Amino acid sequence: MYRTLSKIAERFFTKAQIYKYGFNWSPMYRRSTGKVMKVSKDLHIVKIKIPLNWKNKNYVGSIFGGSMLSATDPIYMIQLMNILGNDYVVWDKAATIKYKRPGKETIFCEFTFTAEEILNIKKDIENEGEIDIIKTPNIITKDGVIIAELSKTIYVASKAFYKAKRKQKAVKLT
């Protein structure tokens, strides 16, 4: 459904606008209490904020850890899907979060892919068919104090490789 809506919206808006407002209007993402603040034109940089409010305040008055994880969880996968295009399969594979101190104010996270990283991903996929990427952004305060360290593992494969792999698994099961 979201992909179809995005295709229609591309007639009127840039991909960066669709990414930003698509997330911010999505009921699932809104429930995380995160908000996409900035998306670069090439989608290589996405910045989010998670304000401390009554929806995510925990028992001791800081931001609930689940809000931090859920607000950061989908960003890299959707970002990479949009950068790479339809010839690739992208899945979230794993996520870990290490809390360093309580989030007692609005916190931020930046998700970045360099042009070089994207070229290397494409080369590695061409050579290997599939890869895992590990990205490690920090969740920080406006002053740069680290609140949590995030680690995301993202699976990426060429569509052809992924379909062949799934077909082989289906044959083994029968």
FIFINU-17978 format. One line per field, with one value per residue: z, x, y of N, C-alpha, C in turn; chain; residue in one letter. Coordinates in pm, 1 decimal, m for minus. Atoms other than C-alpha are relative to their C-alpha. Layout:
<nodes>
nup <- (Z, ...)
neast <- (X, ...)
nnorth <- (Y, ...)
caup <- (Z, ...)
caeast <- (X, ...)
canorth <- (Y, ...)
cup <- (Z, ...)
ceast <- (X, ...)
cnorth <- (Y, ...)
c <- (A, ...)
r <- (a, ...)
</nodes>
This chain:
<nodes>
nup <- (0.0, m8.0, 124.3, 100.9, m30.0, 33.0, 145.9, 39.4, m53.2, 74.1, 105.9, m55.7, m104.0, 11.5, m84.6, m135.7, m61.9, m23.0, m110.7, m124.6, m38.5, m8.3, m136.2, m102.8, 2.9, m17.7, m136.5, m71.7, m41.4, m96.2, m132.0, m59.1, m44.7, 77.4, 110.0, 99.1, 8.1, 122.1, 94.2, 111.2, 131.9, 50.7, m105.0, m68.2, m139.1, m63.3, m140.5, m74.5, m140.3, m88.2, m113.2, m125.1, m23.8, m79.2, 72.3, m8.0, m128.9, m78.8, m144.0, m65.7, 64.9, 118.6, 120.2, 0.4, 92.6, 115.3, 92.8, 69.3, 96.7, 106.7, 83.5, 82.2, 65.7, 143.1, 82.5, 94.4, 100.2, 100.4, 63.5, 95.8, 106.1, 90.2, 67.7, 93.0, 102.7, 5.9, 37.2, m122.3, m113.6, m122.0, m121.1, m131.1, m46.3, m144.8, m62.2, m143.1, m52.5, m130.5, m64.2, m73.1, m103.7, 26.6, 88.1, m79.3, 86.9, 139.5, 47.6, 145.9, 62.2, 141.1, 77.4, 114.7, 96.5, 92.1, 139.1, 7.1, m59.5, 94.8, 108.0, m54.5, m17.2, 133.3, 44.4, m80.7, 41.6, 132.0, m18.1, m95.6, 6.0, m121.5, m104.6, m120.3, m29.2, m139.1, m19.7, m144.3, m39.6, m140.8, m36.0, m75.5, m36.3, 88.1, m30.3, 43.8, m104.2, 46.8, m82.4, 32.7, 118.3, 78.6, 102.5, 91.1, 105.0, 112.5, 104.6, 134.7, 105.9, 129.6, 6.9, 67.0, m96.1, m107.4, 52.6, 18.6, m133.6, m54.9, 78.4, m48.3, m131.5, 19.5, 53.5, m110.3, m94.4, 54.6)
neast <- (81.6, m84.2, m76.8, 93.1, 24.1, m122.6, m7.9, 96.0, m48.8, m119.2, 42.3, 18.0, m96.4, m130.2, m12.9, m32.3, 125.0, 84.0, m61.2, 21.4, 140.4, 53.4, m29.4, 64.5, 145.6, 28.3, 45.1, m96.9, m114.9, 47.0, 9.6, m133.9, m23.0, m108.4, 39.8, m105.0, m20.9, m69.3, m39.6, m74.2, 61.8, m40.5, 42.8, m116.6, m0.6, 130.6, m13.1, 125.2, m2.1, 95.5, 20.6, 52.9, 136.4, 82.9, 21.1, m115.6, m68.0, 9.5, 26.8, m94.4, 3.2, m85.6, 59.1, 10.9, m95.2, 72.1, 23.4, m126.9, m24.7, 100.5, m16.0, m119.8, m0.6, 26.0, m60.0, m101.6, 54.3, 77.6, m96.1, m79.1, 90.6, 23.4, m125.3, m41.5, 101.1, 77.4, m78.8, m58.8, 84.6, m59.4, 73.1, m62.7, m37.1, m21.1, m21.3, m31.1, m12.3, m65.8, 35.1, m113.4, 55.4, 142.1, 38.8, 86.8, 30.3, 9.7, m121.8, m12.9, m80.7, m25.4, m21.4, m77.1, m70.6, m80.5, 4.5, m96.4, 64.4, 100.5, m75.3, m55.3, 112.4, 35.0, m109.8, 3.8, 118.1, m32.8, m95.7, 42.4, 144.0, 64.3, m91.7, 53.2, m62.5, 19.1, m7.7, m3.1, 19.1, 26.2, 111.9, m68.1, 71.2, m35.8, m138.9, m87.6, m18.8, 52.7, 104.9, 2.2, m73.4, 84.9, m64.2, 99.9, m48.5, 92.9, m25.9, 22.6, m28.7, 61.2, 130.5, m17.3, m62.8, 96.5, 104.0, m60.4, m24.1, 130.5, 45.4, m78.2, 51.9, 131.8, m23.8, m52.0, 106.9, 94.0)
nnorth <- (m118.6, m119.3, m11.8, m48.9, m141.6, m72.9, m12.2, m104.1, m128.0, m42.7, m93.6, m133.8, m30.8, 65.4, 119.9, m43.9, m46.4, 118.0, 74.0, m74.6, m10.1, 135.8, 47.6, m80.8, 20.2, 142.2, 30.1, 82.6, m80.5, m101.6, 63.1, 9.9, m137.6, m59.7, m87.2, m24.1, m144.7, m39.8, 104.3, m60.7, 23.9, 131.8, 93.9, 56.4, m45.4, m15.2, m40.3, 9.6, m40.6, 67.8, m90.8, 54.7, m47.4, 90.7, 125.9, 89.6, m16.2, 122.7, m9.0, m90.8, m130.7, m11.8, 59.5, 145.7, 59.9, 52.5, m111.7, m25.5, 106.5, 0.6, m119.5, 15.0, 130.8, 16.1, m105.0, 48.3, 92.0, m74.3, m89.5, 76.9, 45.8, m112.8, m35.6, 105.8, 22.3, 124.1, 117.9, 54.0, 37.4, m53.9, 38.8, m13.3, 133.2, m2.4, m130.7, m2.7, m134.6, m5.9, m125.8, m56.8, m87.1, m25.2, m110.0, m88.3, m113.9, 42.3, 65.5, m1.4, 104.7, m24.8, 122.2, m48.0, 84.1, m79.5, 47.2, 110.2, 117.9, 51.1, 67.6, 124.8, 92.8, 51.4, 87.8, 122.3, 76.3, 53.9, 109.2, 101.7, 25.3, m51.0, m44.6, m64.0, m128.4, m40.9, m144.8, m24.7, m140.2, m27.8, m86.3, m104.0, m122.9, m111.8, m35.2, 108.6, 100.8, 128.5, 60.1, 142.7, 45.1, 88.0, 81.8, 56.0, 88.1, m6.3, 99.0, m52.4, 97.7, m30.2, 66.3, 129.2, 90.4, 25.4, 89.9, 132.0, 54.7, 39.8, 115.2, 114.3, 35.4, 60.8, 134.1, 80.1, 27.1, 99.0)
caup <- (0.0, 96.8, m214.7, m434.0, m259.6, m303.1, m676.9, m711.1, m494.2, m710.8, m973.4, m738.2, m478.5, m453.9, m306.1, m5.8, 60.6, 24.9, 262.6, 526.9, 521.4, 456.7, 781.1, 977.1, 864.7, 897.2, 1197.0, 1283.6, 1291.0, 1471.8, 1757.0, 1807.6, 1892.0, 1650.9, 1384.3, 1063.6, 1061.4, 750.9, 444.5, 191.4, m174.6, m254.6, 59.2, 187.9, 511.8, 733.5, 1067.2, 1327.4, 1668.3, 1958.0, 2192.5, 2556.3, 2609.1, 2788.9, 2517.2, 2572.8, 2927.9, 3142.6, 3515.3, 3604.6, 3370.1, 3083.4, 2726.2, 2716.1, 2553.7, 2328.6, 2179.5, 2100.3, 1929.3, 1740.1, 1618.2, 1480.2, 1359.5, 1011.1, 890.8, 736.9, 562.4, 389.0, 319.5, 146.8, m43.8, m190.1, m270.6, m437.4, m623.6, m732.0, m841.1, m478.7, m177.9, 154.2, 496.0, 854.1, 999.7, 1354.4, 1591.0, 1925.9, 2143.9, 2435.7, 2666.2, 2806.7, 3003.3, 3037.4, 2769.5, 2973.7, 2681.3, 2305.0, 2145.8, 1788.6, 1550.1, 1206.5, 946.4, 674.0, 364.5, 165.3, m212.6, m169.2, 61.9, m195.9, m472.0, m249.2, m164.0, m533.8, m610.9, m323.5, m432.5, m789.3, m663.1, m380.6, m452.4, m92.8, 196.5, 549.6, 630.8, 986.8, 1068.0, 1412.0, 1468.8, 1811.6, 1968.6, 2110.6, 2280.5, 2105.7, 2273.5, 2134.0, 2457.0, 2369.6, 2511.3, 2331.4, 2082.8, 1807.7, 1585.3, 1281.7, 1056.6, 714.1, 461.2, 95.3, m211.2, m580.6, m661.3, m893.1, m625.9, m360.2, m580.0, m668.5, m303.0, m198.1, m477.0, m356.8, m0.4, m123.2, m316.0, m6.3, 203.4, m31.3)
caeast <- (0.0, 272.7, 474.3, 168.9, 91.7, 455.0, 442.6, 133.0, 285.4, 602.5, 402.5, 371.7, 650.0, 1018.8, 1128.4, 1269.7, 932.9, 748.4, 994.3, 964.2, 590.4, 516.7, 690.0, 545.1, 188.0, 216.7, 14.1, 280.2, 562.6, 358.9, 304.5, 683.1, 675.5, 965.1, 951.9, 1155.6, 1302.5, 1522.9, 1578.9, 1849.2, 1746.3, 1942.2, 1798.0, 2150.6, 2090.0, 1783.2, 1756.5, 1492.4, 1396.9, 1220.1, 1072.6, 1009.8, 634.0, 346.6, 321.6, 672.2, 762.2, 841.0, 800.5, 1109.3, 1034.4, 1270.8, 1202.2, 1086.8, 1356.2, 1097.4, 1018.3, 1386.3, 1412.7, 1083.3, 1155.1, 1493.4, 1405.9, 1255.4, 1470.6, 1772.7, 1569.4, 1329.2, 1609.8, 1819.4, 1521.4, 1458.2, 1824.3, 1889.6, 1560.3, 1351.8, 1636.0, 1726.2, 1566.6, 1628.7, 1527.7, 1597.4, 1781.6, 1876.0, 1884.7, 2048.4, 2044.9, 2273.9, 2136.1, 2407.4, 2198.6, 1831.9, 1673.9, 1532.5, 1492.1, 1435.0, 1686.7, 1809.7, 1952.6, 2110.0, 2107.7, 2370.3, 2486.3, 2775.4, 2789.2, 3093.3, 2899.1, 2621.2, 2872.8, 3039.0, 2702.0, 2619.9, 2964.2, 2940.3, 2591.4, 2714.6, 2995.6, 2820.3, 2447.8, 2366.9, 2530.9, 2467.8, 2539.3, 2593.3, 2525.9, 2591.2, 2438.5, 2410.3, 2100.5, 2211.3, 2093.1, 2106.6, 2447.1, 2583.9, 2564.9, 2518.9, 2194.9, 2207.8, 2423.3, 2228.7, 2342.0, 2135.4, 2203.1, 2043.9, 2023.2, 2058.4, 2041.1, 1979.0, 1620.4, 1732.3, 1957.7, 1686.9, 1421.6, 1657.4, 1748.4, 1382.7, 1306.5, 1587.3, 1451.4, 1101.6, 1233.9, 1422.0, 1106.3, 906.7)
canorth <- (0.0, 250.5, 174.1, 232.6, 561.8, 667.0, 599.7, 818.0, 1092.9, 1098.5, 1288.9, 1584.6, 1562.5, 1478.1, 1144.9, 1331.8, 1499.1, 1169.6, 1000.6, 1272.2, 1322.6, 956.3, 865.1, 1153.7, 1079.9, 701.4, 578.2, 318.1, 569.5, 835.0, 588.2, 564.1, 938.8, 995.2, 1263.2, 1284.2, 1633.5, 1637.0, 1423.0, 1512.8, 1530.1, 1212.8, 1038.4, 971.8, 1165.0, 1134.7, 1314.3, 1236.3, 1367.2, 1201.2, 1459.9, 1374.7, 1394.3, 1224.3, 956.9, 819.9, 918.9, 614.1, 553.0, 757.6, 1048.6, 971.6, 857.4, 494.8, 279.0, 116.8, 457.3, 509.1, 172.4, 194.3, 549.1, 443.5, 92.9, 145.9, 434.4, 257.8, m12.9, 226.4, 472.2, 204.8, 63.9, 407.8, 474.5, 136.8, 102.6, m194.0, m425.0, m499.0, m667.6, m493.9, m629.9, m535.2, m831.1, m728.0, m433.8, m376.7, m72.3, 8.2, 273.2, 501.0, 751.7, 849.3, 1065.7, 1351.4, 1592.8, 1581.4, 1344.6, 1305.2, 1046.5, 1080.7, 802.7, 840.6, 657.8, 801.2, 778.1, 553.0, 317.5, 286.9, 206.1, m55.1, m209.7, m243.0, m391.5, m638.9, m745.4, m789.6, m1016.3, m1202.3, m1180.2, m1083.9, m901.4, m780.8, m418.1, m299.7, 64.9, 215.8, 559.6, 718.9, 867.9, 1202.3, 1520.6, 1858.5, 1908.2, 1579.3, 1378.2, 1009.1, 868.0, 532.5, 343.1, 173.0, m114.1, m211.2, m508.7, m475.8, m758.0, m657.3, m882.5, m854.0, m943.4, m1223.5, m1377.5, m1348.7, m1514.5, m1800.7, m1849.7, m1861.9, m2107.0, m2338.1, m2326.3, m2409.2, m2711.6, m2837.3, m2816.4, m3041.1)
cup <- (0.0, m128.2, m112.5, 20.2, m35.0, m150.0, m50.6, 41.5, m76.7, m115.1, 49.4, 96.6, m26.7, 89.5, 144.9, 72.9, 32.8, 118.9, 132.9, 42.8, 6.3, 138.0, 103.1, 2.3, 22.1, 144.1, 80.3, 50.8, 102.0, 141.0, 68.3, 70.3, m68.7, m108.8, m92.3, m20.2, m133.6, m82.1, m114.5, m132.2, m54.5, 97.5, 79.2, 146.2, 46.5, 146.5, 66.6, 139.2, 74.1, 120.5, 123.0, 18.9, 74.3, m67.6, 16.7, 131.6, 83.1, 148.7, 71.9, m72.6, m117.9, m118.5, 9.1, m106.9, m125.1, m101.7, m78.5, m109.2, m114.4, m91.3, m93.5, m88.9, m151.6, m92.2, m103.2, m109.6, m111.0, m75.6, m109.7, m114.1, m103.9, m75.4, m107.5, m111.4, m0.8, m37.6, 120.3, 102.7, 124.5, 117.3, 124.0, 50.5, 152.2, 46.9, 146.0, 41.0, 137.9, 57.9, 85.8, 114.7, m35.2, m94.3, 72.6, m76.0, m142.0, m43.8, m151.9, m48.7, m148.5, m68.0, m132.4, m83.3, m87.0, m141.0, m17.3, 58.7, m97.8, m115.8, 46.7, 22.0, m133.5, m53.7, 75.2, m38.6, m135.5, 12.9, 82.7, m4.5, 118.4, 100.8, 121.7, 22.2, 146.9, 10.0, 149.2, 33.6, 151.6, 14.4, 97.8, 41.8, m98.0, 19.8, m37.9, 104.7, m45.9, 103.4, m21.7, m125.8, m70.3, m96.6, m82.9, m102.5, m107.6, m105.5, m134.2, m100.1, m131.7, m4.8, m62.1, 96.1, 106.9, m45.8, m17.5, 134.5, 63.2, m69.9, 47.2, 136.7, m10.7, m50.2, 112.6, 99.0, m50.1, m11.2)
ceast <- (87.1, 79.9, m88.0, m29.0, 121.4, 12.2, m94.9, 52.2, 121.2, m33.5, 1.9, 109.5, 132.9, 1.4, 29.6, m125.4, m91.4, 52.5, m33.4, m146.6, m68.1, 22.8, m82.4, m152.0, m38.8, m42.1, 100.7, 116.2, m40.8, m6.4, 135.8, 38.6, 119.0, m56.3, 119.2, 8.5, 58.8, 33.1, 73.2, m64.9, 32.1, m34.9, 116.6, 9.2, m143.8, 24.7, m137.2, 17.2, m106.2, m18.3, m50.5, m139.4, m80.1, m20.5, 115.6, 76.9, m20.8, m19.5, 90.3, 15.3, 92.7, m69.1, 8.5, 93.2, m65.6, m31.8, 126.4, 23.7, m101.0, 11.6, 119.9, m4.6, m21.6, 81.5, 98.2, m59.2, m73.1, 90.5, 76.9, m86.2, m21.2, 125.1, 33.9, m100.6, m53.7, 78.6, 61.6, m107.0, 73.2, m88.9, 78.7, 28.5, 16.6, 17.1, 36.0, 13.6, 62.9, m27.8, 116.6, m45.6, m145.7, m19.7, m100.4, m36.1, m16.4, 135.3, m5.1, 82.5, 12.9, 37.8, 64.8, 53.4, 81.2, m16.6, 93.6, m59.1, m99.9, 68.8, 56.7, m108.6, m35.3, 106.3, m3.6, m118.0, 27.1, 91.5, m54.4, m148.6, m76.6, 106.3, m79.6, 79.3, m26.1, 23.1, m13.7, m15.2, m20.7, m125.4, 58.3, m94.3, 40.4, 144.4, 98.6, 29.4, m66.5, m96.9, m2.5, 82.4, m86.3, 85.2, m109.5, 69.9, m106.8, 45.6, m31.9, 39.8, m54.3, m132.2, 12.2, 59.3, m101.0, m109.6, 54.0, 23.0, m130.8, m54.8, 71.4, m51.1, m135.9, 12.4, 48.0, m109.2, m98.3, 60.3)
cnorth <- (126.5, 21.2, 55.0, 148.5, 85.0, 22.0, 108.5, 137.3, 52.4, 94.1, 144.3, 43.3, m69.3, m124.0, 38.3, 47.4, m118.1, m79.2, 67.7, m1.6, m136.3, m59.8, 76.5, m14.0, m145.6, m28.5, m83.1, 84.2, 106.3, m57.5, m14.2, 130.2, 65.4, 89.0, 20.4, 151.0, 44.3, m123.0, 69.6, m38.3, m138.3, m113.3, m59.8, 41.7, 18.7, 33.9, m7.5, 60.4, m79.5, 92.1, m75.7, 58.8, m106.8, m134.9, m98.2, 10.7, m125.9, 31.5, 100.8, 133.7, 18.6, m68.5, m151.8, m56.7, m56.8, 107.8, 32.0, m104.2, 4.1, 121.4, m11.4, m124.8, 2.4, 89.5, m55.1, m88.4, 76.8, 96.6, m73.9, m54.2, 110.4, 41.9, m103.0, m25.2, m141.4, m125.4, m71.1, m34.8, 48.1, m38.6, 41.1, m140.4, m5.0, 143.1, m21.1, 145.5, m9.3, 138.0, 47.0, 89.6, 28.4, 118.2, 87.8, 127.1, m54.5, m56.4, m15.5, m118.3, 32.7, m131.1, 40.5, m115.8, 94.4, m56.7, m119.1, m128.6, m62.8, m71.9, m132.8, m104.4, m63.3, m94.9, m132.5, m88.9, m65.1, m121.9, m115.5, m35.2, 55.4, 40.9, 46.4, 127.6, 30.7, 149.9, 28.3, 148.7, 11.9, 84.9, 101.7, 113.3, 109.9, 43.9, m111.2, m105.7, m129.6, m56.7, m151.3, m25.7, m104.5, m80.2, m65.9, m88.3, m4.5, m100.3, 64.7, m107.8, 51.7, m76.7, m138.7, m102.9, m41.4, m97.0, m141.7, m68.2, m48.8, m123.9, m127.0, m45.6, m68.8, m142.8, m91.9, m37.4, m107.0, m137.3)
c <- (A, A, A, A, A, A, A, A, A, A, A, A, A, A, A, A, A, A, A, A, A, A, A, A, A, A, A, A, A, A, A, A, A, A, A, A, A, A, A, A, A, A, A, A, A, A, A, A, A, A, A, A, A, A, A, A, A, A, A, A, A, A, A, A, A, A, A, A, A, A, A, A, A, A, A, A, A, A, A, A, A, A, A, A, A, A, A, A, A, A, A, A, A, A, A, A, A, A, A, A, A, A, A, A, A, A, A, A, A, A, A, A, A, A, A, A, A, A, A, A, A, A, A, A, A, A, A, A, A, A, A, A, A, A, A, A, A, A, A, A, A, A, A, A, A, A, A, A, A, A, A, A, A, A, A, A, A, A, A, A, A, A, A, A, A, A, A, A, A, A, A, A, A, A)
r <- (m, y, r, t, l, s, k, i, a, e, r, f, f, t, k, a, q, i, y, k, y, g, f, n, w, s, p, m, y, r, r, s, t, g, k, v, m, k, v, s, k, d, l, h, i, v, k, i, k, i, p, l, n, w, k, n, k, n, y, v, g, s, i, f, g, g, s, m, l, s, a, t, d, p, i, y, m, i, q, l, m, n, i, l, g, n, d, y, v, v, w, d, k, a, a, t, i, k, y, k, r, p, g, k, e, t, i, f, c, e, f, t, f, t, a, e, e, i, l, n, i, k, k, d, i, e, n, e, g, e, i, d, i, i, k, t, p, n, i, i, t, k, d, g, v, i, i, a, e, l, s, k, t, i, y, v, a, s, k, a, f, y, k, a, k, r, k, q, k, a, v, k, l, t)
</nodes>
